[in-house]
């Protein structure tokens, strides 16, 4: 049996989500985390409280409801794909 190397896991906070969606001084670093996660190199983890904080920060920072809805839809899609994938 061939074993795959363990996927790197990172806990993210509200700042990572906020910089990814709204830009700012750490936008490039935040984007790289999400790119690596999309490519399957990295697993990002965040608590539900982090999502609540991110939504509140986005809305208070002037983000549109559409931006928040896209964020939630993307997170839901990621969650479903993780649940459907088998770990080896």
VOBA-1610 file (N, C-alpha, C; in pm, whole numbers, padded with zeros to 5 digits, always signed):
BEGIN
Unk+00084-00117+00000Unk+00000+00000+00000Unk+00089+00124+00000Unk+00060+00217-00086Unk+00135+00343-00092Unk+00065+00443-00001Unk+00141+00500+00089Unk+00085+00600+00179Unk+00115+00740+00128Unk+00016+00822+00129Unk+00036+00962+00093Unk+00091+01036+00213Unk+00175+01136+00188Unk+00223+01214+00302Unk+00105+01289+00366Unk+00116+01308+00495Unk+00010+01378+00567Unk-00004+01520+00512Unk-00127+01562+00491Unk-00153+01696+00442Unk-00126+01796+00555Unk-00061+01903+00520Unk-00034+02009+00617Unk-00166+02074+00657Unk-00183+02101+00785Unk-00305+02162+00836Unk-00272+02294+00904Unk-00353+02395+00878Unk-00336+02526+00941Unk-00467+02574+00997Unk-00461+02621+01121Unk-00575+02689+01181Unk-00569+02834+01134Unk-00680+02885+01083Unk-00681+03025+01041Unk-00772+03106+01131Unk-00744+03236+01134Unk-00827+03324+01215Unk-00902+03422+01124Unk-00976+03510+01186Unk-01058+03605+01112Unk-00974+03691+01019Unk-00855+03728+01062Unk-00770+03814+00981Unk-00738+03753+00846Unk-00710+03624+00842Unk-00678+03556+00716Unk-00796+03567+00621Unk-00915+03540+00670Unk-01035+03546+00587Unk-01059+03690+00541Unk-01045+03784+00633Unk-01070+03925+00600Unk-00972+03974+00494Unk-00843+03948+00511Unk-00744+03992+00412Unk-00766+03924+00277Unk-00806+03799+00278Unk-00832+03728+00153Unk-00947+03791+00076Unk-01054+03824+00146Unk-01173+03877+00079Unk-01168+04027+00053Unk-01107+04102+00143Unk-01111+04248+00133Unk-00978+04312+00093Unk-00870+04234+00093Unk-00740+04291+00059Unk-00674+04355+00180Unk-00558+04411+00158Unk-00485+04475+00267Unk-00341+04427+00270Unk-00273+04462+00377Unk-00129+04437+00385Unk-00090+04290+00383Unk-00178+04200+00421Unk-00147+04056+00421Unk-00227+03979+00316Unk-00277+04051+00217Unk-00359+03989+00114Unk-00286+03877+00040Unk-00161+03901+00001Unk-00086+03800-00075Unk-00066+03672+00005Unk-00033+03685+00133Unk-00011+03568+00217Unk-00141+03491+00239Unk-00250+03564+00261Unk-00380+03499+00280Unk-00422+03426+00153Unk-00402+03491+00038Unk-00438+03429-00089Unk-00359+03300-00111Unk-00230+03302-00078Unk-00147+03184-00097Unk-00200+03065-00015Unk-00247+03091+00107Unk-00305+02983+00188Unk-00425+02921+00118Unk-00513+03006+00065Unk-00634+02956-00001Unk-00600+02886-00133Unk-00501+02937-00205Unk-00458+02871-00329Unk-00404+02731-00298Unk-00319+02722-00197Unk-00264+02591-00159Unk-00375+02496-00114Unk-00475+02549-00045Unk-00588+02465-00001Unk-00667+02416-00122Unk-00692+02503-00218Unk-00765+02465-00338Unk-00689+02360-00418Unk-00556+02365-00415Unk-00474+02269-00488Unk-00457+02138-00412Unk-00511+02130-00291Unk-00505+02009-00212Unk-00377+01991-00133Unk-00293+02093-00128Unk-00166+02085-00055Unk-00182+02112+00093Unk-00289+02178+00130Unk-00305+02230+00265Unk-00451+02219+00305Unk-00475+02188+00431Unk-00611+02187+00484Unk-00624+02303+00581Unk-00720+02392+00554Unk-00745+02505+00642Unk-00859+02472+00736Unk-00842+02507+00861Unk-00945+02482+00962Unk-00977+02612+01034Unk-01105+02631+01062Unk-01149+02749+01137Unk-01274+02712+01215Unk-01289+02771+01330Unk-01407+02744+01411Unk-01526+02822+01357Unk-01645+02782+01397Unk-01766+02853+01353Unk-01765+02997+01404Unk-01703+03020+01519Unk-01694+03157+01572Unk-01611+03246+01480Unk-01509+03187+01418Unk-01426+03263+01324Unk-01510+03307+01205Unk-01597+03217+01156Unk-01685+03254+01045Unk-01777+03369+01085Unk-01834+03362+01206Unk-01920+03470+01255Unk-01843+03601+01263Unk-01721+03595+01317Unk-01638+03715+01327Unk-01606+03772+01189Unk-01575+03683+01095Unk-01541+03728+00959Unk-01660+03796+00893Unk-01777+03738+00908Unk-01897+03798+00848Unk-01924+03934+00911Unk-01914+03944+01043Unk-01936+04073+01110Unk-01833+04176+01065Unk-01707+04135+01056Unk-01601+04227+01014Unk-01622+04272+00870Unk-01660+04179+00784Unk-01684+04215+00645Unk-01798+04315+00632Unk-01907+04287+00702Unk-02023+04377+00693Unk-01991+04513+00753Unk-01923+04517+00867Unk-01892+04646+00928Unk-01785+04722+00847Unk-01707+04647+00768Unk-01607+04710+00682Unk-01662+04753+00548Unk-01792+04735+00528Unk-01855+04783+00406Unk-01872+04678+00297Unk-01844+04552+00327Unk-01861+04447+00226Unk-02009+04430+00193Unk-02035+04403+00068Unk-02173+04385+00026Unk-02227+04250+00074Unk-02357+04239+00075Unk-02420+04111+00110Unk-02379+04004+00010Unk-02361+04042-00117Unk-02318+03945-00218Unk-02181+03887-00186Unk-02088+03971-00137Unk-01954+03923-00100Unk-01965+03821+00013Unk-02047+03852+00112Unk-02065+03762+00225Unk-02132+03632+00179Unk-02229+03642+00092Unk-02296+03522+00041Unk-02199+03433-00037Unk-02112+03495-00118Unk-02012+03416-00192Unk-01918+03347-00096Unk-01876+03418+00008Unk-01788+03359+00110Unk-01854+03237+00173Unk-01979+03251+00213Unk-02051+03141+00275Unk-02071+03025+00179Unk-02103+03055+00054Unk-02121+02949-00047Unk-01991+02874-00070Unk-01879+02947-00078Unk-01749+02883-00097Unk-01715+02794+00022Unk-01739+02842+00142Unk-01710+02764+00261Unk-01798+02638+00266Unk-01922+02653+00229Unk-02013+02538+00228Unk-01965+02434+00127Unk-01923+02480+00010Unk-01872+02390-00093Unk-01747+02317-00045Unk-01654+02388+00019Unk-01533+02325+00071Unk-01567+02221+00177Unk-01661+02255+00263Unk-01701+02163+00369Unk-01759+02035+00312Unk-01844+02048+00212Unk-01905+01930+00150Unk-01802+01844+00079Unk-01704+01908+00013Unk-01603+01828-00057Unk-01513+01756+00042Unk-01487+01816+00158Unk-01407+01749+00260Unk-01482+01630+00316Unk-01611+01643+00337Unk-01691+01534+00393Unk-01701+01418+00294Unk-01699+01447+00166Unk-01713+01343+00066Unk-01583+01275+00029Unk-01470+01330+00072Unk-01342+01269+00034Unk-01295+01172+00142Unk-01248+01057+00097Unk-01197+00956+00190Unk-01051+00985+00220Unk-01012+00963+00342Unk-00874+00983+00382Unk-00800+00851+00376Unk-00676+00857+00329Unk-00594+00736+00321Unk-00479+00749+00419
//
